[in-house]
Amino acid sequence: MQDVITGLFMLIEDTIAIGDTIDTGDRAGVVESVTIRTVRIRDGEGALHTIPFSQIKAMKNRSRGFGVYTVKVVVGYDADLDRVMEIMTEVGEALRADPEFGPNMLSGLQIWGVDQFTPEGITIMGGLRTRAQQQWGWAAPSTCG
């Protein structure tokens, strides 16, 4: 009975829909079907998971509203951090002007600042707000130094 009640709330509140990319904590994938009792998701390896709603304690829906592509740049300890952040901002502006990437960007690159100090160097983080599900269409994180 708990599955049905939870399922009804999920459907009424439009929490998930077919085609959404979700993560339930222990399973992640694309929603293939939703009933009032279960959700079926296909993971990245092709396996289909049928999950009763009562087993879902929390859920991330990566398909709603917008996505964020995280930018991670590692530079040497002797780098001019202000200049590095200026260059990151310039690259973000160039991406917004690019006809391939620009239409999927909802904001420019936001520099979050220094994230950590590692043996490899100083890590500077930032993020680009994208249209929903477009955050995975970007290149891998860069390393400078």
CNS distance restraints for C-alpha pairs under 8 A (distance, minus, plus):
assign (resid   1 and name CA) (resid   5 and name CA) 6.40 0.50 0.50
assign (resid   2 and name CA) (resid   6 and name CA) 6.05 0.50 0.50
assign (resid   2 and name CA) (resid  53 and name CA) 7.90 0.50 0.50
assign (resid   2 and name CA) (resid  54 and name CA) 6.05 0.50 0.50
assign (resid   3 and name CA) (resid   7 and name CA) 5.84 0.50 0.50
assign (resid   3 and name CA) (resid  36 and name CA) 7.32 0.50 0.50
assign (resid   3 and name CA) (resid  37 and name CA) 4.85 0.50 0.50
assign (resid   3 and name CA) (resid  38 and name CA) 7.17 0.50 0.50
assign (resid   3 and name CA) (resid  52 and name CA) 6.08 0.50 0.50
assign (resid   3 and name CA) (resid  53 and name CA) 4.97 0.50 0.50
assign (resid   3 and name CA) (resid  54 and name CA) 4.89 0.50 0.50
assign (resid   4 and name CA) (resid   8 and name CA) 6.05 0.50 0.50
assign (resid   4 and name CA) (resid  36 and name CA) 5.24 0.50 0.50
assign (resid   4 and name CA) (resid  37 and name CA) 4.73 0.50 0.50
assign (resid   4 and name CA) (resid  53 and name CA) 7.71 0.50 0.50
assign (resid   5 and name CA) (resid   9 and name CA) 6.46 0.50 0.50
assign (resid   5 and name CA) (resid  36 and name CA) 7.71 0.50 0.50
assign (resid   6 and name CA) (resid  10 and name CA) 6.22 0.50 0.50
assign (resid   6 and name CA) (resid  36 and name CA) 7.79 0.50 0.50
assign (resid   6 and name CA) (resid  37 and name CA) 7.67 0.50 0.50
assign (resid   6 and name CA) (resid  53 and name CA) 6.08 0.50 0.50
assign (resid   6 and name CA) (resid  54 and name CA) 6.77 0.50 0.50
assign (resid   7 and name CA) (resid  11 and name CA) 6.19 0.50 0.50
assign (resid   7 and name CA) (resid  35 and name CA) 7.03 0.50 0.50
assign (resid   7 and name CA) (resid  36 and name CA) 4.35 0.50 0.50
assign (resid   7 and name CA) (resid  37 and name CA) 5.31 0.50 0.50
assign (resid   7 and name CA) (resid  38 and name CA) 6.97 0.50 0.50
assign (resid   7 and name CA) (resid  53 and name CA) 5.98 0.50 0.50
assign (resid   8 and name CA) (resid  12 and name CA) 5.97 0.50 0.50
assign (resid   8 and name CA) (resid  36 and name CA) 5.52 0.50 0.50
assign (resid   9 and name CA) (resid  13 and name CA) 5.79 0.50 0.50
assign (resid  10 and name CA) (resid  14 and name CA) 5.97 0.50 0.50
assign (resid  10 and name CA) (resid  15 and name CA) 5.21 0.50 0.50
assign (resid  10 and name CA) (resid  16 and name CA) 6.89 0.50 0.50
assign (resid  11 and name CA) (resid  15 and name CA) 6.54 0.50 0.50
assign (resid  11 and name CA) (resid  16 and name CA) 7.25 0.50 0.50
assign (resid  11 and name CA) (resid  36 and name CA) 7.39 0.50 0.50
assign (resid  15 and name CA) (resid  61 and name CA) 7.96 0.50 0.50
assign (resid  16 and name CA) (resid  20 and name CA) 6.49 0.50 0.50
assign (resid  16 and name CA) (resid  31 and name CA) 7.92 0.50 0.50
assign (resid  16 and name CA) (resid  61 and name CA) 7.16 0.50 0.50
assign (resid  17 and name CA) (resid  31 and name CA) 6.83 0.50 0.50
assign (resid  17 and name CA) (resid  33 and name CA) 7.88 0.50 0.50
assign (resid  17 and name CA) (resid  34 and name CA) 7.23 0.50 0.50
assign (resid  18 and name CA) (resid  30 and name CA) 7.70 0.50 0.50
assign (resid  18 and name CA) (resid  31 and name CA) 4.97 0.50 0.50
assign (resid  18 and name CA) (resid  32 and name CA) 5.35 0.50 0.50
assign (resid  18 and name CA) (resid  33 and name CA) 5.76 0.50 0.50
assign (resid  18 and name CA) (resid  34 and name CA) 7.03 0.50 0.50
assign (resid  19 and name CA) (resid  30 and name CA) 5.77 0.50 0.50
assign (resid  19 and name CA) (resid  31 and name CA) 5.20 0.50 0.50
assign (resid  19 and name CA) (resid  32 and name CA) 6.37 0.50 0.50
assign (resid  20 and name CA) (resid  30 and name CA) 5.59 0.50 0.50
assign (resid  20 and name CA) (resid  31 and name CA) 5.45 0.50 0.50
assign (resid  20 and name CA) (resid  61 and name CA) 6.88 0.50 0.50
assign (resid  20 and name CA) (resid  62 and name CA) 7.15 0.50 0.50
assign (resid  20 and name CA) (resid  63 and name CA) 5.25 0.50 0.50
assign (resid  20 and name CA) (resid  64 and name CA) 7.82 0.50 0.50
assign (resid  21 and name CA) (resid  28 and name CA) 7.43 0.50 0.50
assign (resid  21 and name CA) (resid  29 and name CA) 5.51 0.50 0.50
assign (resid  21 and name CA) (resid  30 and name CA) 4.41 0.50 0.50
assign (resid  21 and name CA) (resid  31 and name CA) 6.32 0.50 0.50
assign (resid  21 and name CA) (resid  61 and name CA) 6.02 0.50 0.50
assign (resid  21 and name CA) (resid  62 and name CA) 5.41 0.50 0.50
assign (resid  21 and name CA) (resid  63 and name CA) 5.61 0.50 0.50
assign (resid  21 and name CA) (resid 133 and name CA) 7.94 0.50 0.50
assign (resid  22 and name CA) (resid  28 and name CA) 5.60 0.50 0.50
assign (resid  22 and name CA) (resid  29 and name CA) 5.67 0.50 0.50
assign (resid  22 and name CA) (resid  30 and name CA) 6.30 0.50 0.50
assign (resid  22 and name CA) (resid  31 and name CA) 7.11 0.50 0.50
assign (resid  22 and name CA) (resid  59 and name CA) 6.79 0.50 0.50
assign (resid  22 and name CA) (resid  60 and name CA) 5.44 0.50 0.50
assign (resid  22 and name CA) (resid  61 and name CA) 4.49 0.50 0.50
assign (resid  22 and name CA) (resid  62 and name CA) 5.83 0.50 0.50
assign (resid  22 and name CA) (resid  63 and name CA) 7.53 0.50 0.50
assign (resid  23 and name CA) (resid  27 and name CA) 5.82 0.50 0.50
assign (resid  23 and name CA) (resid  28 and name CA) 4.09 0.50 0.50
assign (resid  23 and name CA) (resid  29 and name CA) 6.59 0.50 0.50
assign (resid  23 and name CA) (resid  59 and name CA) 5.65 0.50 0.50
assign (resid  23 and name CA) (resid  60 and name CA) 4.99 0.50 0.50
assign (resid  23 and name CA) (resid  61 and name CA) 6.61 0.50 0.50
assign (resid  23 and name CA) (resid  62 and name CA) 7.87 0.50 0.50
assign (resid  24 and name CA) (resid  28 and name CA) 6.14 0.50 0.50
assign (resid  24 and name CA) (resid  56 and name CA) 6.24 0.50 0.50
assign (resid  24 and name CA) (resid  57 and name CA) 7.54 0.50 0.50
assign (resid  24 and name CA) (resid  58 and name CA) 6.00 0.50 0.50
assign (resid  24 and name CA) (resid  59 and name CA) 4.51 0.50 0.50
assign (resid  24 and name CA) (resid  60 and name CA) 6.41 0.50 0.50
assign (resid  25 and name CA) (resid  58 and name CA) 7.12 0.50 0.50
assign (resid  25 and name CA) (resid  59 and name CA) 6.90 0.50 0.50
assign (resid  27 and name CA) (resid  43 and name CA) 7.52 0.50 0.50
assign (resid  27 and name CA) (resid  49 and name CA) 7.93 0.50 0.50
assign (resid  28 and name CA) (resid  41 and name CA) 7.24 0.50 0.50
assign (resid  28 and name CA) (resid  42 and name CA) 7.78 0.50 0.50
assign (resid  28 and name CA) (resid  43 and name CA) 5.85 0.50 0.50
assign (resid  29 and name CA) (resid  41 and name CA) 5.35 0.50 0.50
assign (resid  29 and name CA) (resid  42 and name CA) 5.06 0.50 0.50
assign (resid  29 and name CA) (resid  43 and name CA) 4.14 0.50 0.50
assign (resid  29 and name CA) (resid  44 and name CA) 6.38 0.50 0.50
assign (resid  30 and name CA) (resid  41 and name CA) 5.13 0.50 0.50
assign (resid  30 and name CA) (resid  42 and name CA) 5.25 0.50 0.50
assign (resid  30 and name CA) (resid  43 and name CA) 6.58 0.50 0.50
assign (resid  31 and name CA) (resid  39 and name CA) 7.07 0.50 0.50
assign (resid  31 and name CA) (resid  40 and name CA) 5.83 0.50 0.50
assign (resid  31 and name CA) (resid  41 and name CA) 4.35 0.50 0.50
assign (resid  31 and name CA) (resid  42 and name CA) 6.56 0.50 0.50
assign (resid  32 and name CA) (resid  39 and name CA) 7.80 0.50 0.50
assign (resid  32 and name CA) (resid  40 and name CA) 5.55 0.50 0.50
assign (resid  32 and name CA) (resid  41 and name CA) 5.49 0.50 0.50
assign (resid  32 and name CA) (resid  42 and name CA) 6.73 0.50 0.50
assign (resid  33 and name CA) (resid  39 and name CA) 5.90 0.50 0.50
assign (resid  33 and name CA) (resid  40 and name CA) 5.21 0.50 0.50
assign (resid  33 and name CA) (resid  41 and name CA) 7.29 0.50 0.50
assign (resid  34 and name CA) (resid  38 and name CA) 6.04 0.50 0.50
assign (resid  34 and name CA) (resid  39 and name CA) 4.53 0.50 0.50
assign (resid  34 and name CA) (resid  40 and name CA) 6.40 0.50 0.50
assign (resid  35 and name CA) (resid  39 and name CA) 6.34 0.50 0.50
assign (resid  37 and name CA) (resid  52 and name CA) 5.91 0.50 0.50
assign (resid  37 and name CA) (resid  53 and name CA) 6.07 0.50 0.50
assign (resid  38 and name CA) (resid  50 and name CA) 6.46 0.50 0.50
assign (resid  38 and name CA) (resid  51 and name CA) 5.39 0.50 0.50
assign (resid  38 and name CA) (resid  52 and name CA) 4.31 0.50 0.50
assign (resid  38 and name CA) (resid  53 and name CA) 5.40 0.50 0.50
assign (resid  39 and name CA) (resid  50 and name CA) 5.84 0.50 0.50
assign (resid  39 and name CA) (resid  51 and name CA) 5.39 0.50 0.50
assign (resid  39 and name CA) (resid  52 and name CA) 6.56 0.50 0.50
assign (resid  39 and name CA) (resid  53 and name CA) 6.94 0.50 0.50
assign (resid  40 and name CA) (resid  48 and name CA) 6.59 0.50 0.50
assign (resid  40 and name CA) (resid  49 and name CA) 5.40 0.50 0.50
assign (resid  40 and name CA) (resid  50 and name CA) 4.42 0.50 0.50
assign (resid  40 and name CA) (resid  51 and name CA) 6.22 0.50 0.50
assign (resid  41 and name CA) (resid  48 and name CA) 5.66 0.50 0.50
assign (resid  41 and name CA) (resid  49 and name CA) 5.26 0.50 0.50
assign (resid  41 and name CA) (resid  50 and name CA) 6.69 0.50 0.50
assign (resid  42 and name CA) (resid  46 and name CA) 5.80 0.50 0.50
assign (resid  42 and name CA) (resid  47 and name CA) 5.53 0.50 0.50
assign (resid  42 and name CA) (resid  48 and name CA) 4.42 0.50 0.50
assign (resid  42 and name CA) (resid  49 and name CA) 6.25 0.50 0.50
assign (resid  43 and name CA) (resid  47 and name CA) 5.50 0.50 0.50
assign (resid  43 and name CA) (resid  48 and name CA) 6.53 0.50 0.50
assign (resid  43 and name CA) (resid  49 and name CA) 7.60 0.50 0.50
assign (resid  51 and name CA) (resid  55 and name CA) 6.86 0.50 0.50
assign (resid  51 and name CA) (resid  56 and name CA) 7.62 0.50 0.50
assign (resid  52 and name CA) (resid  56 and name CA) 7.28 0.50 0.50
assign (resid  62 and name CA) (resid  66 and name CA) 7.92 0.50 0.50
assign (resid  62 and name CA) (resid  67 and name CA) 6.83 0.50 0.50
assign (resid  62 and name CA) (resid 132 and name CA) 7.16 0.50 0.50
assign (resid  62 and name CA) (resid 133 and name CA) 6.70 0.50 0.50
assign (resid  63 and name CA) (resid  67 and name CA) 7.45 0.50 0.50
assign (resid  63 and name CA) (resid 132 and name CA) 5.09 0.50 0.50
assign (resid  63 and name CA) (resid 133 and name CA) 5.43 0.50 0.50
assign (resid  64 and name CA) (resid 132 and name CA) 5.87 0.50 0.50
assign (resid  65 and name CA) (resid 131 and name CA) 7.21 0.50 0.50
assign (resid  65 and name CA) (resid 132 and name CA) 5.72 0.50 0.50
assign (resid  66 and name CA) (resid 129 and name CA) 6.68 0.50 0.50
assign (resid  66 and name CA) (resid 130 and name CA) 5.67 0.50 0.50
assign (resid  66 and name CA) (resid 131 and name CA) 4.82 0.50 0.50
assign (resid  66 and name CA) (resid 132 and name CA) 4.12 0.50 0.50
assign (resid  66 and name CA) (resid 133 and name CA) 7.34 0.50 0.50
assign (resid  67 and name CA) (resid 129 and name CA) 5.77 0.50 0.50
assign (resid  67 and name CA) (resid 130 and name CA) 5.02 0.50 0.50
assign (resid  67 and name CA) (resid 131 and name CA) 5.95 0.50 0.50
assign (resid  67 and name CA) (resid 132 and name CA) 4.97 0.50 0.50
assign (resid  67 and name CA) (resid 133 and name CA) 6.13 0.50 0.50
assign (resid  67 and name CA) (resid 134 and name CA) 6.71 0.50 0.50
assign (resid  67 and name CA) (resid 135 and name CA) 5.44 0.50 0.50
assign (resid  68 and name CA) (resid 127 and name CA) 6.11 0.50 0.50
assign (resid  68 and name CA) (resid 128 and name CA) 5.44 0.50 0.50
assign (resid  68 and name CA) (resid 129 and name CA) 4.51 0.50 0.50
assign (resid  68 and name CA) (resid 130 and name CA) 5.76 0.50 0.50
assign (resid  68 and name CA) (resid 135 and name CA) 5.64 0.50 0.50
assign (resid  69 and name CA) (resid 127 and name CA) 5.52 0.50 0.50
assign (resid  69 and name CA) (resid 128 and name CA) 5.14 0.50 0.50
assign (resid  69 and name CA) (resid 129 and name CA) 6.51 0.50 0.50
assign (resid  69 and name CA) (resid 130 and name CA) 7.08 0.50 0.50
assign (resid  69 and name CA) (resid 135 and name CA) 4.73 0.50 0.50
assign (resid  69 and name CA) (resid 136 and name CA) 7.10 0.50 0.50
assign (resid  69 and name CA) (resid 138 and name CA) 7.45 0.50 0.50
assign (resid  70 and name CA) (resid 125 and name CA) 7.19 0.50 0.50
assign (resid  70 and name CA) (resid 126 and name CA) 5.96 0.50 0.50
assign (resid  70 and name CA) (resid 127 and name CA) 4.50 0.50 0.50
assign (resid  70 and name CA) (resid 128 and name CA) 6.60 0.50 0.50
assign (resid  71 and name CA) (resid 125 and name CA) 5.61 0.50 0.50
assign (resid  71 and name CA) (resid 126 and name CA) 4.93 0.50 0.50
assign (resid  71 and name CA) (resid 127 and name CA) 5.37 0.50 0.50
assign (resid  71 and name CA) (resid 128 and name CA) 7.51 0.50 0.50
assign (resid  71 and name CA) (resid 141 and name CA) 6.04 0.50 0.50
assign (resid  71 and name CA) (resid 142 and name CA) 7.88 0.50 0.50
assign (resid  72 and name CA) (resid 123 and name CA) 6.62 0.50 0.50
assign (resid  72 and name CA) (resid 124 and name CA) 5.86 0.50 0.50
assign (resid  72 and name CA) (resid 125 and name CA) 4.72 0.50 0.50
assign (resid  72 and name CA) (resid 126 and name CA) 6.58 0.50 0.50
assign (resid  72 and name CA) (resid 141 and name CA) 5.47 0.50 0.50
assign (resid  72 and name CA) (resid 142 and name CA) 6.53 0.50 0.50
assign (resid  72 and name CA) (resid 143 and name CA) 7.77 0.50 0.50
assign (resid  73 and name CA) (resid 123 and name CA) 5.60 0.50 0.50
assign (resid  73 and name CA) (resid 124 and name CA) 5.22 0.50 0.50
assign (resid  73 and name CA) (resid 125 and name CA) 6.47 0.50 0.50
assign (resid  73 and name CA) (resid 141 and name CA) 6.80 0.50 0.50
assign (resid  73 and name CA) (resid 142 and name CA) 5.49 0.50 0.50
assign (resid  73 and name CA) (resid 143 and name CA) 5.30 0.50 0.50
assign (resid  73 and name CA) (resid 144 and name CA) 6.55 0.50 0.50
assign (resid  74 and name CA) (resid 120 and name CA) 7.34 0.50 0.50
assign (resid  74 and name CA) (resid 121 and name CA) 5.84 0.50 0.50
assign (resid  74 and name CA) (resid 122 and name CA) 5.39 0.50 0.50
assign (resid  74 and name CA) (resid 123 and name CA) 4.37 0.50 0.50
assign (resid  74 and name CA) (resid 124 and name CA) 6.29 0.50 0.50
assign (resid  74 and name CA) (resid 142 and name CA) 7.35 0.50 0.50
assign (resid  74 and name CA) (resid 143 and name CA) 4.95 0.50 0.50
assign (resid  74 and name CA) (resid 144 and name CA) 5.59 0.50 0.50
assign (resid  74 and name CA) (resid 145 and name CA) 6.82 0.50 0.50
assign (resid  75 and name CA) (resid  79 and name CA) 6.32 0.50 0.50
assign (resid  75 and name CA) (resid 120 and name CA) 7.84 0.50 0.50
assign (resid  75 and name CA) (resid 121 and name CA) 5.33 0.50 0.50
assign (resid  75 and name CA) (resid 122 and name CA) 5.32 0.50 0.50
assign (resid  75 and name CA) (resid 123 and name CA) 6.57 0.50 0.50
assign (resid  75 and name CA) (resid 124 and name CA) 7.95 0.50 0.50
assign (resid  75 and name CA) (resid 143 and name CA) 6.83 0.50 0.50
assign (resid  75 and name CA) (resid 144 and name CA) 4.99 0.50 0.50
assign (resid  75 and name CA) (resid 145 and name CA) 4.32 0.50 0.50
assign (resid  76 and name CA) (resid 120 and name CA) 7.23 0.50 0.50
assign (resid  76 and name CA) (resid 121 and name CA) 4.70 0.50 0.50
assign (resid  76 and name CA) (resid 122 and name CA) 6.22 0.50 0.50
assign (resid  76 and name CA) (resid 144 and name CA) 7.49 0.50 0.50
assign (resid  76 and name CA) (resid 145 and name CA) 4.71 0.50 0.50
assign (resid  77 and name CA) (resid 121 and name CA) 5.61 0.50 0.50
assign (resid  77 and name CA) (resid 122 and name CA) 6.21 0.50 0.50
assign (resid  79 and name CA) (resid  84 and name CA) 7.45 0.50 0.50
assign (resid  79 and name CA) (resid 145 and name CA) 7.49 0.50 0.50
assign (resid  80 and name CA) (resid  84 and name CA) 6.26 0.50 0.50
assign (resid  81 and name CA) (resid  85 and name CA) 6.19 0.50 0.50
assign (resid  82 and name CA) (resid  86 and name CA) 6.26 0.50 0.50
assign (resid  83 and name CA) (resid  87 and name CA) 6.22 0.50 0.50
assign (resid  84 and name CA) (resid  88 and name CA) 6.22 0.50 0.50
assign (resid  85 and name CA) (resid  89 and name CA) 6.17 0.50 0.50
assign (resid  85 and name CA) (resid 111 and name CA) 7.05 0.50 0.50
assign (resid  86 and name CA) (resid  90 and name CA) 6.25 0.50 0.50
assign (resid  87 and name CA) (resid  91 and name CA) 6.17 0.50 0.50
assign (resid  88 and name CA) (resid  92 and name CA) 6.19 0.50 0.50
assign (resid  88 and name CA) (resid 109 and name CA) 7.65 0.50 0.50
assign (resid  88 and name CA) (resid 111 and name CA) 7.84 0.50 0.50
assign (resid  89 and name CA) (resid  93 and name CA) 6.25 0.50 0.50
assign (resid  89 and name CA) (resid 108 and name CA) 7.90 0.50 0.50
assign (resid  89 and name CA) (resid 109 and name CA) 6.09 0.50 0.50
assign (resid  89 and name CA) (resid 110 and name CA) 7.69 0.50 0.50
assign (resid  89 and name CA) (resid 111 and name CA) 7.51 0.50 0.50
assign (resid  90 and name CA) (resid  94 and name CA) 6.21 0.50 0.50
assign (resid  91 and name CA) (resid  95 and name CA) 6.20 0.50 0.50
assign (resid  92 and name CA) (resid  96 and name CA) 6.38 0.50 0.50
assign (resid  92 and name CA) (resid 108 and name CA) 5.82 0.50 0.50
assign (resid  92 and name CA) (resid 109 and name CA) 4.92 0.50 0.50
assign (resid  92 and name CA) (resid 128 and name CA) 8.00 0.50 0.50
assign (resid  93 and name CA) (resid  97 and name CA) 6.40 0.50 0.50
assign (resid  93 and name CA) (resid 108 and name CA) 6.27 0.50 0.50
assign (resid  93 and name CA) (resid 109 and name CA) 7.33 0.50 0.50
assign (resid  94 and name CA) (resid  98 and name CA) 6.21 0.50 0.50
assign (resid  95 and name CA) (resid 101 and name CA) 5.98 0.50 0.50
assign (resid  95 and name CA) (resid 102 and name CA) 5.87 0.50 0.50
assign (resid  96 and name CA) (resid 101 and name CA) 6.52 0.50 0.50
assign (resid  96 and name CA) (resid 102 and name CA) 4.02 0.50 0.50
assign (resid  96 and name CA) (resid 103 and name CA) 7.49 0.50 0.50
assign (resid  96 and name CA) (resid 105 and name CA) 6.54 0.50 0.50
assign (resid  96 and name CA) (resid 108 and name CA) 6.70 0.50 0.50
assign (resid  97 and name CA) (resid 101 and name CA) 7.86 0.50 0.50
assign (resid  97 and name CA) (resid 102 and name CA) 5.56 0.50 0.50
assign (resid  98 and name CA) (resid 102 and name CA) 5.18 0.50 0.50
assign (resid  99 and name CA) (resid 103 and name CA) 6.81 0.50 0.50
assign (resid 101 and name CA) (resid 105 and name CA) 6.74 0.50 0.50
assign (resid 104 and name CA) (resid 130 and name CA) 5.54 0.50 0.50
assign (resid 104 and name CA) (resid 131 and name CA) 5.35 0.50 0.50
assign (resid 104 and name CA) (resid 134 and name CA) 6.62 0.50 0.50
assign (resid 105 and name CA) (resid 128 and name CA) 7.00 0.50 0.50
assign (resid 105 and name CA) (resid 129 and name CA) 6.04 0.50 0.50
assign (resid 105 and name CA) (resid 130 and name CA) 4.39 0.50 0.50
assign (resid 105 and name CA) (resid 131 and name CA) 6.29 0.50 0.50
assign (resid 106 and name CA) (resid 128 and name CA) 7.71 0.50 0.50
assign (resid 106 and name CA) (resid 129 and name CA) 5.34 0.50 0.50
assign (resid 106 and name CA) (resid 130 and name CA) 5.12 0.50 0.50
assign (resid 106 and name CA) (resid 131 and name CA) 6.45 0.50 0.50
assign (resid 107 and name CA) (resid 128 and name CA) 6.32 0.50 0.50
assign (resid 107 and name CA) (resid 129 and name CA) 5.44 0.50 0.50
assign (resid 107 and name CA) (resid 130 and name CA) 7.25 0.50 0.50
assign (resid 108 and name CA) (resid 128 and name CA) 6.14 0.50 0.50
assign (resid 108 and name CA) (resid 129 and name CA) 7.43 0.50 0.50
assign (resid 109 and name CA) (resid 126 and name CA) 6.61 0.50 0.50
assign (resid 109 and name CA) (resid 127 and name CA) 5.63 0.50 0.50
assign (resid 109 and name CA) (resid 128 and name CA) 4.86 0.50 0.50
assign (resid 109 and name CA) (resid 129 and name CA) 7.74 0.50 0.50
assign (resid 110 and name CA) (resid 126 and name CA) 5.34 0.50 0.50
assign (resid 110 and name CA) (resid 127 and name CA) 5.34 0.50 0.50
assign (resid 110 and name CA) (resid 128 and name CA) 6.43 0.50 0.50
assign (resid 111 and name CA) (resid 124 and name CA) 7.89 0.50 0.50
assign (resid 111 and name CA) (resid 125 and name CA) 6.31 0.50 0.50
assign (resid 111 and name CA) (resid 126 and name CA) 4.20 0.50 0.50
assign (resid 111 and name CA) (resid 127 and name CA) 6.69 0.50 0.50
assign (resid 112 and name CA) (resid 124 and name CA) 7.40 0.50 0.50
assign (resid 112 and name CA) (resid 125 and name CA) 5.42 0.50 0.50
assign (resid 112 and name CA) (resid 126 and name CA) 4.77 0.50 0.50
assign (resid 112 and name CA) (resid 127 and name CA) 7.46 0.50 0.50
assign (resid 113 and name CA) (resid 124 and name CA) 5.37 0.50 0.50
assign (resid 113 and name CA) (resid 125 and name CA) 5.66 0.50 0.50
assign (resid 113 and name CA) (resid 126 and name CA) 6.94 0.50 0.50
assign (resid 114 and name CA) (resid 122 and name CA) 7.02 0.50 0.50
assign (resid 114 and name CA) (resid 123 and name CA) 5.84 0.50 0.50
assign (resid 114 and name CA) (resid 124 and name CA) 4.39 0.50 0.50
assign (resid 114 and name CA) (resid 125 and name CA) 6.34 0.50 0.50
assign (resid 115 and name CA) (resid 122 and name CA) 7.69 0.50 0.50
assign (resid 115 and name CA) (resid 123 and name CA) 5.47 0.50 0.50
assign (resid 115 and name CA) (resid 124 and name CA) 5.48 0.50 0.50
assign (resid 115 and name CA) (resid 125 and name CA) 6.00 0.50 0.50
assign (resid 116 and name CA) (resid 122 and name CA) 6.05 0.50 0.50
assign (resid 116 and name CA) (resid 123 and name CA) 5.27 0.50 0.50
assign (resid 116 and name CA) (resid 124 and name CA) 7.44 0.50 0.50
assign (resid 117 and name CA) (resid 121 and name CA) 5.98 0.50 0.50
assign (resid 117 and name CA) (resid 122 and name CA) 4.72 0.50 0.50
assign (resid 117 and name CA) (resid 123 and name CA) 6.29 0.50 0.50
assign (resid 118 and name CA) (resid 122 and name CA) 6.28 0.50 0.50
assign (resid 118 and name CA) (resid 123 and name CA) 7.57 0.50 0.50
assign (resid 121 and name CA) (resid 145 and name CA) 7.77 0.50 0.50
assign (resid 129 and name CA) (resid 135 and name CA) 7.79 0.50 0.50
assign (resid 130 and name CA) (resid 134 and name CA) 5.93 0.50 0.50
assign (resid 130 and name CA) (resid 135 and name CA) 5.85 0.50 0.50
assign (resid 131 and name CA) (resid 135 and name CA) 7.40 0.50 0.50
assign (resid 134 and name CA) (resid 138 and name CA) 7.98 0.50 0.50
